Amino acid sequence: MKFFHKTCLGTLLAASAMSTPAFAQDDGVTAGPITVSGGVEIVSDYRFRGVSLTGGDVAVQPTITVSHDSGLYVGAWGSNLEDTPTYGKTEIDLYGGYATEIAPGTEIDVGLTYYAYPGGDKAAGPADYFEVIGKLSHTLGPVEATGTVGYSWDQASLGSDDNLYLAVGLSAGIPTTPVTLSAQAGYTDGALGALAPGGSYWDWSIGASASFGPITAGVKYVDTDIPTTGVKAVDKYFDSGVIFSLGFSF
């Protein structure tokens, strides 16, 4: 798992759409071929691939992305964490990539994310790492299907091991309403699966969100197949939970 790696709980971490938040963004501010978009989201628990990185506490997650008409983009995303010696209490994800439509309704998005923990104690060991993420999505009417592949090669902060993440998700807007339904299942295998027996586990979620202009509110049920231990202080990181969110975007 991500940030539990050096604290006997694994080492884990966020990146959807190269770390963009879960709430929808508006068109942003455009100047010529450049568009700047962003926002901030408050979540009742920061879950990364099914695992809590705040120990069940609230997280505030700002983001900003600069995109070019060519499809190139760069951005940054941040969140508070549960404070640990190695990772500190702040995560900053820096990302960049290329997104384009390859056929009507079909898009690809390939990029690189750098997960940084500026508040970590270097004496406790390395924390920062990179991940390559690729997405393929197709939209048909109100339904969008997305497949994701994330790969982190062997790096010192991952115990000199690599990690593979595979996921598939579906979302559908309910016609004539501001509501969107979503579901996702993912599989982690490698260094970021240290909490699970054998180093691999499944995560899944199902939820709904409603957008009103720049405001989006959501609720999501999240779970994993990592066996519980009976110790609440440990199980809270990967046990099932309902997550609420409220975001503002531009």
Sequence and secondary structure as in RCSB ss.txt:
>XXXX:A:sequence
MKFFHKTCLGTLLAASAMSTPAFAQDDGVTAGPITVSGGVEIVSDYRFRGVSLTGGDVAVQPTITVSHDSGLYVG
AWGSNLEDTPTYGKTEIDLYGGYATEIAPGTEIDVGLTYYAYPGGDKAAGPADYFEVIGKLSHTLGPVEATGTVG
YSWDQASLGSDDNLYLAVGLSAGIPTTPVTLSAQAGYTDGALGALAPGGSYWDWSIGASASFGPITAGVKYVDTD
IPTTGVKAVDKYFDSGVIFSLGFSF
>XXXX:A:secstr
 BTTGGGTS  B   STTT  SS     EEETTEEEEEEEEEESS EETTEESSTT  EEEEEEEEEETTSEEEE
EEEEEEEEETTTEEEEEEEEEEEEEEEETTEEEEEEEEEEE TTS GGG    EEEEEEEEEEEETTEEEEEEEE
EEEEEGGGTTEEEEEEEEEEEEE TTSSEEEEEEEEEEEEGGGTTSGGGEEEEEEEEEEEEETTEEEEEEEEEE 
    S HHHHTTTS EEEEEEEEE 
